[in-house]
Amino acid sequence: MSNQLKPSDASKRNRGSTTIDFQTASTGVAAKAMRNELNRMANNIQDPEAKRIFGAEMEDFFLLFNRYLTEKAKGEKIEWDKVNSPPAERILPYQQLDSLDPSMLDKLVVLRLNGGLGTTMGCQGPKSVIEVRDGLTFLDLCVRQIEHLNETYNVNVPFILMSSFNTADDTDRVIQKYENHNINILTFNQSKYPRVNRDTLLPVAKEADSDNAGFYPPGHGNVLDALNNSGLLDQLIAAGKEYIFVSNVDNLGATVDLNIYQQMINSQAEYLMELTDKTKADVKGGTLIDYEGNLRLLEVAQVPSDHLEEFKNVNKFKIFNTNSVWMKLTAMKRVLDNDELDLEIIVNNKVTPKGEPVIQLETAIGAAIKHFRNAIGVNVPRSRFLPVKSCSDLLLIKSGLYTMEHGQLTMNKARQFSGTPVIKLGDQFKKVSDFERRVKGGLNIVELDHLTVNGDVHIGKNCTFAGTVIIIATDGNKITIPDGSRLENKLVTGSLAIIDH
């Protein structure tokens, strides 16, 4: 028999609490160290206004950081057995909505999230200034939509842009060209949070005005705090505005919809989320659920690993969040003034240009739904979700699949299918400059189901693709599709060898 001492039952019971006490103490130490660093950076700022803004942003950041530490120590995760489908009466079909009294448009403001860069598509500067259609940028199309709305109904709907420190200067220069337009454009900046070293849990940046590599814009959930900190939320309420429509600047389907706005008013909802049916391409999209009797947004990052496949099942989770939301301004103010905002934290692991592992603590605007009264979702047509995240998406927008009027895109009536074609472009088309060099324009894909293009391929002007078209240039080969060509259910390889399939 071994003479080694065995722990008593009491010590076994206390072992767990000792671990929690240690984690709690460690959390307190990390929080204090972070607070000291943020205070030191703030104290080094000389300009009073810059110091005020930095202080307000760092207070919001510290609350987020402290919650991250606490949740990490406790290991808090969503309890899957509490995840249920939302009640049918909380998710309304778009087809059942009533139309709006247009005079209520004077109570509305439109905000576009404009913090992203076009780097994923090989562009410099704000993504909103990428040309997407007929020489017009995302921003041009948004402005035309609001101008047409104001002129049609003789109302004054302001257009607001939330930029980030990455996009603010370029955006301010670009919007000067709209000075003589029939539109009131307002801008404010998203918060600027410090990246945190993954090991030390301290800010990477040593000073508030150090290079931007040490900071990041903390996700679109920050729109509530940033709008409030800018003073713009109070100004809008004072001006008699009651509702705000928020969407991504690169979602060309997210126009002001009178029926959705009317539903917001009729139902006295303080928050309305636009959702649309999932396809196989959207299996990771966040969805609305009922959790302990409340509507909540469930993101893929929150799903326990052993339930991921269940989450991706489009038969069970049939809808996803388009990131277009409508909110009541006074309700936003109440939530913020009462310090109720408690958005789920998204931990984004990154590596700095110097190779330093960091974390970025971000939040999503959809997570705010749980804080608003009478919140609802509306299952909208897919036509309201036209994001441009890649050049494959850009091909859809630039083609004859859509017609455009007053900045709004509408599916070509000649298309007999409700969905959009599946487009897969190879790495040679990843950058906008390469895409424009290789695709000359006027492409007709109204009858197209699927298109795959890879390799050194050039597509001439005014071509027509129908059915399934696959064009693959193998190494050392170049394929040029002549102007005016029509390809239907064709596989193109090598030196323009075309065969039926």
ZAMARGU-4260 file (C-alpha; in steps of 0.2 Angstrom, whole numbers, plus 5000, padded with zeros to 4 digits):
<rodrens>
0) 5000/5000/5000 | 5007/5017/4996 | 5011/5029/5010 | 5007/5044/4999 | 4994/5056/5007
5) 4977/5057/4998 | 4967/5073/4998 | 4952/5074/5010 | 4935/5076/5003 | 4935/5094/5010
10) 4951/5098/5001 | 4944/5091/4985 | 4929/5102/4987 | 4940/5117/4990 | 4951/5114/4975
15) 4938/5122/4963 | 4935/5137/4974 | 4954/5140/4976 | 4955/5140/4957 | 4941/5152/4955
20) 4949/5163/4969 | 4966/5163/4959 | 4957/5167/4943 | 4947/5181/4951 | 4963/5188/4959
25) 4972/5187/4942 | 4958/5196/4934 | 4959/5210/4946 | 4978/5212/4943 | 4975/5212/4924
30) 4961/5225/4926 | 4971/5236/4937 | 4986/5235/4926 | 4975/5240/4911 | 4967/5254/4920
35) 4984/5261/4925 | 4990/5261/4906 | 4975/5269/4900 | 4976/5283/4913 | 4994/5285/4909
40) 4990/5287/4890 | 4976/5299/4894 | 4987/5310/4905 | 4999/5313/4891 | 4986/5321/4880
45) 4988/5340/4880 | 4973/5345/4870 | 4957/5345/4881 | 4944/5340/4868 | 4956/5325/4862
50) 4958/5320/4880 | 4939/5320/4883 | 4936/5310/4868 | 4950/5298/4872 | 4944/5296/4890
55) 4926/5292/4885 | 4932/5279/4873 | 4944/5271/4885 | 4930/5270/4898 | 4919/5260/4886
60) 4934/5250/4881 | 4939/5246/4900 | 4921/5240/4903 | 4922/5228/4888 | 4940/5222/4894
65) 4934/5219/4912 | 4919/5209/4906 | 4931/5199/4894 | 4942/5195/4909 | 4927/5190/4920
70) 4919/5179/4907 | 4936/5171/4903 | 4939/5167/4921 | 4921/5160/4923 | 4922/5150/4907
75) 4904/5157/4903 | 4896/5149/4887 | 4879/5148/4880 | 4869/5133/4886 | 4863/5124/4871
80) 4848/5116/4879 | 4841/5134/4881 | 4842/5138/4863 | 4825/5138/4855 | 4817/5144/4839
85) 4809/5162/4842 | 4790/5163/4843 | 4782/5164/4825 | 4774/5181/4830 | 4791/5188/4833
90) 4797/5185/4815 | 4786/5192/4802 | 4785/5188/4784 | 4789/5203/4773 | 4774/5199/4762
95) 4762/5203/4776 | 4768/5221/4780 | 4757/5236/4777 | 4763/5252/4767 | 4768/5268/4776
100) 4761/5285/4777 | 4776/5294/4769 | 4775/5309/4781 | 4783/5299/4794 | 4799/5299/4784
105) 4803/5316/4792 | 4805/5306/4808 | 4819/5295/4801 | 4838/5295/4799 | 4848/5283/4789
110) 4865/5278/4795 | 4878/5268/4785 | 4893/5259/4793 | 4908/5266/4784 | 4923/5260/4794
115) 4929/5246/4783 | 4944/5247/4771 | 4944/5240/4753 | 4960/5230/4757 | 4952/5213/4754
120) 4948/5218/4736 | 4965/5225/4734 | 4960/5244/4736 | 4967/5258/4746 | 4956/5269/4757
125) 4938/5267/4762 | 4928/5253/4754 | 4914/5265/4751 | 4923/5274/4737 | 4926/5258/4726
130) 4917/5260/4709 | 4904/5247/4708 | 4892/5252/4694 | 4893/5264/4679 | 4907/5273/4687
135) 4898/5276/4703 | 4904/5271/4721 | 4895/5263/4735 | 4894/5281/4743 | 4887/5288/4726
140) 4873/5275/4726 | 4869/5278/4744 | 4868/5297/4742 | 4857/5295/4726 | 4845/5284/4735
145) 4842/5296/4749 | 4841/5311/4737 | 4828/5302/4728 | 4818/5298/4744 | 4819/5316/4749
150) 4813/5323/4733 | 4799/5310/4730 | 4791/5313/4746 | 4796/5331/4750 | 4805/5326/4766
155) 4821/5328/4775 | 4830/5312/4779 | 4848/5315/4785 | 4861/5303/4779 | 4874/5298/4792
160) 4891/5290/4790 | 4900/5281/4804 | 4918/5281/4799 | 4933/5274/4808 | 4950/5282/4810
165) 4955/5272/4795 | 4942/5279/4784 | 4937/5296/4791 | 4949/5308/4782 | 4947/5301/4765
170) 4928/5300/4768 | 4927/5318/4773 | 4936/5323/4757 | 4925/5313/4746 | 4908/5320/4753
175) 4913/5337/4749 | 4907/5334/4731 | 4889/5332/4738 | 4889/5350/4745 | 4876/5356/4732
180) 4865/5341/4733 | 4848/5340/4741 | 4855/5330/4756 | 4861/5333/4773 | 4876/5322/4776
185) 4882/5320/4794 | 4898/5311/4800 | 4905/5304/4816 | 4919/5292/4820 | 4918/5275/4827
190) 4928/5273/4843 | 4947/5269/4843 | 4951/5254/4855 | 4969/5248/4859 | 4974/5231/4853
195) 4979/5220/4868 | 4994/5209/4869 | 4988/5191/4870 | 5001/5186/4883 | 5003/5202/4894
200) 4985/5208/4892 | 4992/5226/4891 | 4989/5238/4876 | 5001/5237/4862 | 5001/5256/4859
205) 5011/5265/4872 | 5003/5282/4868 | 4986/5288/4862 | 4993/5296/4847 | 5005/5282/4842
210) 5003/5274/4825 | 4986/5266/4821 | 4994/5248/4821 | 4991/5248/4840 | 4972/5252/4838
215) 4957/5245/4830 | 4939/5250/4826 | 4929/5238/4838 | 4915/5232/4827 | 4898/5239/4822
220) 4891/5235/4839 | 4900/5251/4844 | 4888/5262/4834 | 4877/5265/4849 | 4891/5271/4861
225) 4900/5281/4847 | 4884/5290/4841 | 4881/5294/4859 | 4899/5300/4863 | 4899/5311/4848
230) 4884/5321/4854 | 4874/5317/4838 | 4861/5306/4846 | 4856/5320/4857 | 4855/5332/4842
235) 4844/5320/4832 | 4832/5318/4846 | 4831/5337/4849 | 4828/5339/4830 | 4812/5328/4832
240) 4820/5312/4824 | 4813/5296/4831 | 4820/5281/4821 | 4836/5276/4814 | 4840/5264/4800
245) 4857/5256/4801 | 4866/5245/4788 | 4882/5241/4780 | 4888/5254/4766 | 4892/5239/4755
250) 4875/5231/4756 | 4867/5238/4740 | 4850/5230/4744 | 4848/5240/4760 | 4837/5254/4755
255) 4824/5263/4765 | 4808/5252/4764 | 4792/5260/4768 | 4783/5244/4773 | 4797/5239/4786
260) 4797/5256/4793 | 4778/5256/4795 | 4779/5239/4804 | 4791/5247/4816 | 4779/5261/4820
265) 4763/5250/4820 | 4770/5237/4832 | 4778/5250/4843 | 4794/5240/4842 | 4810/5248/4848
270) 4821/5237/4838 | 4818/5228/4821 | 4831/5216/4813 | 4830/5211/4795 | 4833/5193/4792
275) 4833/5183/4776 | 4832/5164/4771 | 4849/5155/4773 | 4857/5146/4758 | 4872/5135/4759
280) 4883/5150/4757 | 4875/5157/4773 | 4877/5143/4785 | 4888/5153/4797 | 4877/5168/4797
285) 4870/5174/4814 | 4852/5169/4818 | 4839/5175/4830 | 4834/5163/4844 | 4823/5163/4859
290) 4835/5161/4875 | 4826/5161/4892 | 4811/5170/4884 | 4821/5184/4876 | 4826/5187/4858
295) 4844/5185/4855 | 4856/5185/4841 | 4866/5169/4840 | 4883/5170/4831 | 4893/5155/4825
300) 4907/5160/4837 | 4896/5157/4852 | 4890/5140/4847 | 4898/5125/4856 | 4910/5115/4845
305) 4899/5099/4847 | 4884/5109/4840 | 4892/5118/4825 | 4885/5106/4812 | 4867/5108/4820
310) 4869/5127/4819 | 4874/5126/4801 | 4859/5115/4797 | 4848/5126/4786 | 4833/5116/4790
315) 4834/5120/4808 | 4841/5138/4808 | 4832/5144/4792 | 4836/5163/4793 | 4851/5174/4796
320) 4854/5192/4801 | 4858/5204/4786 | 4865/5217/4798 | 4852/5229/4793 | 4842/5235/4809
325) 4830/5249/4814 | 4830/5257/4831 | 4820/5270/4841 | 4832/5284/4846 | 4824/5287/4863
330) 4826/5269/4867 | 4844/5269/4862 | 4847/5284/4874 | 4838/5275/4888 | 4848/5259/4886
335) 4864/5269/4886 | 4860/5281/4900 | 4855/5266/4911 | 4871/5257/4907 | 4861/5242/4901
340) 4871/5239/4886 | 4879/5222/4888 | 4884/5215/4870 | 4892/5198/4868 | 4910/5200/4866
345) 4918/5194/4850 | 4937/5190/4852 | 4946/5193/4836 | 4964/5185/4836 | 4976/5195/4826
350) 4995/5197/4823 | 5002/5215/4821 | 5014/5219/4807 | 5028/5216/4819 | 5022/5199/4823
355) 5015/5202/4840 | 5000/5191/4844 | 4985/5202/4849 | 4967/5201/4853 | 4953/5214/4848
360) 4937/5214/4858 | 4923/5218/4846 | 4904/5218/4847 | 4890/5216/4834 | 4875/5228/4833
365) 4863/5213/4831 | 4867/5208/4849 | 4859/5224/4855 | 4841/5217/4851 | 4840/5209/4869
370) 4840/5227/4877 | 4825/5234/4867 | 4806/5232/4871 | 4794/5224/4858 | 4809/5219/4847
375) 4805/5209/4831 | 4812/5202/4816 | 4806/5203/4798 | 4810/5190/4785 | 4814/5200/4770
380) 4817/5195/4752 | 4835/5191/4747 | 4835/5207/4736 | 4838/5217/4752 | 4854/5208/4755
385) 4867/5212/4741 | 4883/5214/4750 | 4899/5216/4740 | 4913/5207/4749 | 4923/5201/4734
390) 4925/5203/4716 | 4914/5188/4713 | 4900/5199/4721 | 4906/5213/4711 | 4903/5204/4695
395) 4885/5201/4700 | 4882/5220/4703 | 4891/5225/4687 | 4882/5213/4676 | 4866/5214/4667
400) 4858/5204/4681 | 4852/5221/4689 | 4845/5237/4682 | 4848/5253/4692 | 4838/5268/4695
405) 4841/5282/4707 | 4855/5272/4715 | 4844/5257/4718 | 4847/5240/4710 | 4833/5229/4705
410) 4834/5211/4698 | 4832/5211/4679 | 4814/5206/4675 | 4820/5194/4662 | 4827/5182/4675
415) 4816/5168/4678 | 4824/5162/4694 | 4822/5171/4711 | 4840/5168/4717 | 4857/5175/4710
420) 4869/5164/4701 | 4884/5156/4710 | 4900/5165/4705 | 4917/5158/4709 | 4932/5168/4703
425) 4950/5162/4705 | 4964/5172/4714 | 4968/5181/4697 | 4952/5191/4700 | 4954/5194/4718
430) 4959/5213/4716 | 4947/5225/4709 | 4961/5231/4697 | 4964/5214/4690 | 4945/5210/4689
435) 4942/5226/4678 | 4957/5222/4667 | 4951/5204/4664 | 4932/5207/4663 | 4928/5221/4650
440) 4910/5224/4654 | 4892/5222/4648 | 4891/5204/4654 | 4874/5196/4653 | 4871/5183/4666
445) 4852/5183/4667 | 4851/5165/4662 | 4866/5159/4672 | 4866/5146/4686 | 4884/5144/4690
450) 4900/5152/4684 | 4918/5146/4689 | 4933/5156/4681 | 4951/5152/4686 | 4968/5155/4678
455) 4974/5168/4665 | 4956/5171/4658 | 4950/5187/4649 | 4932/5190/4645 | 4927/5202/4631
460) 4914/5215/4630 | 4895/5210/4629 | 4897/5192/4632 | 4882/5181/4638 | 4884/5166/4650
465) 4869/5154/4653 | 4867/5138/4663 | 4883/5132/4670 | 4899/5139/4663 | 4917/5134/4668
470) 4932/5142/4661 | 4949/5136/4667 | 4966/5141/4660 | 4979/5128/4666 | 4997/5134/4670
475) 5005/5142/4655 | 4988/5144/4645 | 4978/5159/4642 | 4960/5160/4637 | 4952/5175/4629
480) 4933/5174/4627 | 4930/5185/4612 | 4918/5200/4612 | 4900/5196/4610 | 4902/5177/4614
485) 4888/5166/4621 | 4892/5152/4632 | 4878/5140/4638 | 4882/5125/4648 | 4900/5125/4642
490) 4917/5120/4649 | 4931/5130/4642 | 4949/5124/4644 | 4967/5126/4636 | 4967/5136/4620
495) 4948/5140/4620 | 4943/5122/4618 | 4924/5123/4620 | 4914/5107/4623 | 4897/5103/4629
500) 4895/5095/4647
</rodrens>
